[in-house]
Amino acid sequence: MHYFLVAMAIKIEDATLRFLDKLYEIEKQCFEQEAFTKQQLAYLLTDYNTVGLIARVDTEIAGFIIARIDIENGSIFGHILTVNVAPAYRRRGIAQQLLAEIESMFRDKGVKECRLEVREDNIAGLNLYQKLGYRKAGKLMQYYGDVHGLYLQKNLV
Ligand SMILES: CC(C)(COP(=O)(O)OP(=O)(O)OC[C@H]1O[C@@H](n2cnc3c(N)ncnc32)[C@H](O)[C@@H]1OP(=O)(O)O)[C@@H](O)C(=O)NCCC(=O)NCCS
């Protein structure tokens, strides 16, 4: 018997409201208590300051990312709000690719720093972000109910 390995082509495209149902389905597969509601996702996809991207494998939407440009004390920074990859498509570099694309969009807009929050017990998330150069910048006490959050930061320049 012969086995053929076919390289998986990942295409990154803009996320729009058109994909809301599919994105919500993936969101629910990724988070139990902290999943965004469909209304929250709809709001994020249409908010003027957010950027949303999907990763497509063949015709299927395999994952997505939503980020925003925020301002604090007069300086702007990129803020990753959610990164989700459907279970069947994990460990193939999709999250890395979505984050790389968002960071590159931020750099093009002159954003010099990227921040995000993650559950302290989210090993996959923490490994992913640390692999990409994010560093712990603080602890967010009981940010996720009983579980603490970690606040991570990366310089984009
Ligand atoms: C975290 C998540 C987005 C990773 O997506 P992914 O496409 O599988 O990640 P990648 O294939 O790009 O992995 C990149 C790196 O992240 C780390 N990583 C990813 N999944 C991991 C896991 N289950 N356990 C340990 N490390 C993991 C590894 O360092 C990996 O590099 P490697 O495969 O060379 O070892 C995915 O597991 C997910 O959607 N989880 C639920 C939602 C979530 O927790 N999002 C992040 C917090 S907002």
The ligand as a Tripos MOL2 file, in Angstrom:
@<TRIPOS>MOLECULE
LIG
   48    50     1     0     0
SMALL
NO_CHARGES

@<TRIPOS>ATOM
      1 C1         -3.5950   27.3680   21.7800 C.3       1 LIG1
      2 C2         -4.0150   27.0600   20.3380 C.3       1 LIG1
      3 C3         -4.5680   28.3360   19.6890 C.3       1 LIG1
      4 C4         -2.7860   26.5510   19.5580 C.3       1 LIG1
      5 O1         -3.1430   26.3920   18.2010 O.3       1 LIG1
      6 P1         -2.2790   25.4740   17.2060 P.3       1 LIG1
      7 O2         -2.6180   25.8610   15.8030 O.co2     1 LIG1
      8 O3         -2.4460   24.0560   17.5730 O.co2     1 LIG1
      9 O4         -0.7800   25.9440   17.5620 O.3       1 LIG1
     10 P2          0.5110   25.7740   16.6480 P.3       1 LIG1
     11 O5          0.4250   24.4780   15.8730 O.co2     1 LIG1
     12 O6          0.7570   27.0180   15.8840 O.co2     1 LIG1
     13 O7          1.6180   25.5630   17.7850 O.3       1 LIG1
     14 C5          2.6640   26.4880   18.0070 C.3       1 LIG1
     15 C6          3.3620   26.1270   19.3080 C.3       1 LIG1
     16 O8          2.4830   26.3110   20.4130 O.3       1 LIG1
     17 C7          2.7680   25.3220   21.4290 C.3       1 LIG1
     18 N1          1.6100   24.4270   21.5970 N.ar      1 LIG1
     19 C8          0.4990   24.3790   20.8210 C.ar      1 LIG1
     20 N2         -0.3710   23.4580   21.3030 N.ar      1 LIG1
     21 C9          0.2150   22.9120   22.3910 C.ar      1 LIG1
     22 C10        -0.1900   21.9020   23.3140 C.ar      1 LIG1
     23 N3         -1.3680   21.2740   23.2050 N.pl3     1 LIG1
     24 N4          0.6340   21.5990   24.3380 N.ar      1 LIG1
     25 C11         1.8320   22.2010   24.4810 C.ar      1 LIG1
     26 N5          2.2840   23.1820   23.6200 N.ar      1 LIG1
     27 C12         1.4730   23.5200   22.5930 C.ar      1 LIG1
     28 C13         3.9710   24.5430   20.9200 C.3       1 LIG1
     29 O9          5.1170   25.2420   21.3800 O.3       1 LIG1
     30 C14         3.8110   24.6950   19.4180 C.3       1 LIG1
     31 O10         5.0080   24.5120   18.7070 O.3       1 LIG1
     32 P3          5.4320   23.0090   18.2550 P.3       1 LIG1
     33 O11         4.2190   22.3840   17.6070 O.co2     1 LIG1
     34 O12         6.5610   23.2550   17.3090 O.co2     1 LIG1
     35 O13         5.8170   22.3160   19.5230 O.co2     1 LIG1
     36 C15        -5.0970   25.9200   20.2950 C.3       1 LIG1
     37 O14        -4.6720   24.8430   21.1040 O.3       1 LIG1
     38 C16        -6.4630   26.3850   20.7740 C.2       1 LIG1
     39 O15        -7.2700   26.8790   19.9830 O.2       1 LIG1
     40 N6         -6.7440   26.2430   22.0760 N.am      1 LIG1
     41 C17        -8.0020   26.6920   22.6760 C.3       1 LIG1
     42 C18        -8.0990   28.2050   22.6700 C.3       1 LIG1
     43 C19        -6.9320   28.8510   23.3820 C.2       1 LIG1
     44 O16        -6.5170   28.4330   24.4400 O.2       1 LIG1
     45 N7         -6.3970   29.9560   22.7820 N.am      1 LIG1
     46 C20        -5.2400   30.6570   23.3210 C.3       1 LIG1
     47 C21        -5.5770   31.5400   24.4470 C.3       1 LIG1
     48 S1         -6.5320   32.9540   23.9150 S.3       1 LIG1
@<TRIPOS>BOND
     1     1     2 1
     2     2     3 1
     3     2     4 1
     4     2    36 1
     5     4     5 1
     6     5     6 1
     7     6     7 2
     8     6     8 1
     9     6     9 1
    10     9    10 1
    11    10    11 2
    12    10    12 1
    13    10    13 1
    14    13    14 1
    15    14    15 1
    16    15    16 1
    17    15    30 1
    18    16    17 1
    19    17    18 1
    20    17    28 1
    21    18    19 ar
    22    18    27 ar
    23    19    20 ar
    24    20    21 ar
    25    21    22 ar
    26    21    27 ar
    27    22    23 1
    28    22    24 ar
    29    24    25 ar
    30    25    26 ar
    31    26    27 ar
    32    28    29 1
    33    28    30 1
    34    30    31 1
    35    31    32 1
    36    32    33 2
    37    32    34 1
    38    32    35 1
    39    36    37 1
    40    36    38 1
    41    38    39 2
    42    38    40 1
    43    40    41 1
    44    41    42 1
    45    42    43 1
    46    43    44 2
    47    43    45 1
    48    45    46 1
    49    46    47 1
    50    47    48 1
@<TRIPOS>SUBSTRUCTURE
     1 LIG1         1 GROUP 0 **** ****
